[in-house]
Amino acid sequence: MERYREQVKCIYIDPPYNTGGDGFPYKDGYIHSSWLAMLFDRVLAMLLLMSRESSFAVSIDDNEVHRLDLCLREVFGENKIGELCVIRAEGGGLAKQVVKGHDYLLLYARAIRTFPPLLRPKDIRGDIVEVKGRRYWIETDWLRKKFGKYGTLLYEDIERIKGKKKKEEIDQGLREGRYRLIKKGSGHIVGRLRSVDEDGSKFYSVVKHLNADGMNEVLALFPRGGFGYPKPLGLCEQYIRGSTFSRRYWDAVILDYFAGSGTTAHAVINLNREDGGNRKYILVEMAHYFDTVLMPRIKKVVYSKDWKDGQPTSPDTGISHAFKYIRIESYEDTLNNLKLKPKTKAQQKTFTYPEFKEDYMLGYWLDVETKDSPSLLDLKALENPFDYKMRIATKSVAESRPVKIDLIETFNWLLGLKVKYIYRKQGFFVVQGRNLKDESILIVWRNLKEHDNETLEKFLEKSGYNPRDTEFDKIYVNGDHTLEDPFNKVRVIDQEFRNLMFQE
Ligand SMILES: C[S@@+](CC[C@H](N)C(=O)[O-])C[C@H]1O[C@@H](n2cnc3c(N)ncnc32)[C@H](O)[C@@H]1O
C-alpha cells in the first residue's frame, strides 16, 4: 500500500462471477452478500493505490452485474465511465431461458472530470498534448495522406513541392495553433492537432473478444491445459492500450488482483514489445496455479511472442524482463502461528469447538493474549532478524513446516521504500532508498547476538554513515542503540515495524 499509493494507472479485475457453476478451479458460489462484501473490501482497499488519472475495469456477467455496479457507485461515486458489452461467445453461452453470449466490462475513473476518453489506439499514433485545458493528439501523417505520395513530407520541402500557397496556408495553421512542428531527423514535419474527443477515436461500447480465443491462447502455451477460463488477451490489451496510449503513460503500473492465469501480465508484455513501452504490472493470485501456470506463462511469453503446442514459434522475439514474486502471509498462516495458551480448564474446553475458537481468537486474542506470536511480530525473535521463522502450511492438509520470513523485504514494503541499494557487509544488512515522501532512508540490520552497539557504531563510522550528517532523513536500526542523534532521525526498527504492520 505504501509503495504504490496513488501510482497505479489502471486496474483490471476478473473476479469469480458467482455463477455457482462447477468446473472452476476456485470457489464460485457465494451468498450474494458475501460475494459482494468480498469485492467491496478489495475494491475499496485498492482505491488508495489509484492515481488521479487512473481507471478501474471489471469483467462480470448477468449474475452479479447490477449488484456489483451499485457497490462500485458506493466506492467511486459518480465517476462511471461506462459499461461495455463484451461479446464473448460466437453462438451464445449456456442457454437456459435465453441465450446469452456476452459479459460486461464496467468502467470507472478515479476522477471522471479529468479522465480522458478511452481511445481506440489504432487511430492514435502521435503524442497527446494539452492546449488551454483541452487534450489533443498530434496526427503526423495527415499531410502525406492528403497530398502526397512522397513518404514523409518535411516542412522545409513544402514550398518546393507544394508551392507557395500551400506553404502560406500551413504557416497560418501553425500561427493559429492548429498545427505543430515536430522535429524529425534533421528537418521538421507538420502535425495536425486533433481533439481526443473526436468520435472516431473513442471506444465503442460493444466489443467482441471471444472466450474461446482466451482458451486457445493458454493452450498454445500449455497444451495439456492448466487453467479453466482465462480471458482473451485482446480484451486486456484493448483496455490497457486504450488507457496508456500516450507516451507519458508508457511506464504506467497496471494492477490485477484476481490474476488467474496471468492474462493481464501477458497483455502488458505484448504491448511493451509492440511499442517499446515500459509498463509494469502487479498481479495477485492465491491459487496453486500461480506456480504451474501464471509464472511459467510470464516466462514463456517473455522468451517468445508466439507459441504453438507448447513450443516457441518466433525465436527472435525474446525480450529483457525482470519480475519479482512474493509469497504473502495468508489468513491460514496467521491462524497457524498464533500461540494459544488456554489459561483455565474451562477455556481449554471451549477451544475444542473450532468456530468458537476462531471467533474468540479474532476478537480478543489478536489484541491481547497472543501479542508475541510469530504472525504478530514476536519482538523477542527480532534479536536475530535473519532467522525469523513461521510455520507455513505445506501442500498436504494440516501439515506445516518452519519457513524463514524475509523481514528485511517486509520492512521495505511497509515503509514504501524505493530501494536503491541493498547489500550485506561484515554481518550487517544495509538498505538505502527513498520513501514516497522522497525522504532519504538508511536501514541497518544486525544480529543482536553478534553485533552490540559498539560494533554497530564502528560499522557506521567506517561506512561513512553519520546521524549528524544531512545525507539521510531517517536511519533505522534494530535493537536499542547508543548512537548520537542530535537531529532525532534514528528510529528503532522493532516497535516501528509493529506499528506499521497494524496501523489502520
Ligand atoms: C476468473 S479468474 C481470473 C482469470 C484471469 N482473468 C485470466 O485471464 O486468467 C478469478 C481468479 O480469482 C481468484 N480468486 C477467487 N476467489 C478469490 C478470493 N476470495 N480472493 C482472491 N482471489 C480470489 C481465483 O483463484 C481465480 O484465479
The ligand as a Gaussian input file, in Angstrom:
#p B3LYP/6-31G(d) Opt

LIG

0 1
 C      -11.952000     -15.658000     -13.299000
 S      -10.414000     -15.996000     -12.591000
 C       -9.376000     -14.813000     -13.332000
 C       -8.896000     -15.244000     -14.674000
 C       -7.914000     -14.296000     -15.315000
 N       -8.558000     -13.081000     -15.723000
 C       -7.270000     -14.940000     -16.512000
 O       -7.395000     -14.436000     -17.604000
 O       -6.615000     -15.959000     -16.329000
 C      -10.623000     -15.423000     -10.939000
 C       -9.408000     -15.598000     -10.048000
 O       -9.641000     -15.024000      -8.784000
 C       -9.103000     -15.833000      -7.752000
 N       -9.954000     -15.715000      -6.569000
 C      -11.094000     -16.346000      -6.373000
 N      -11.636000     -16.038000      -5.168000
 C      -10.788000     -15.184000      -4.600000
 C      -10.777000     -14.514000      -3.363000
 N      -11.734000     -14.669000      -2.464000
 N       -9.744000     -13.720000      -3.107000
 C       -8.750000     -13.561000      -4.005000
 N       -8.710000     -14.190000      -5.185000
 C       -9.719000     -14.983000      -5.494000
 C       -9.161000     -17.231000      -8.287000
 O       -8.144000     -18.026000      -7.740000
 C       -9.052000     -17.046000      -9.787000
 O       -7.764000     -17.297000     -10.236000

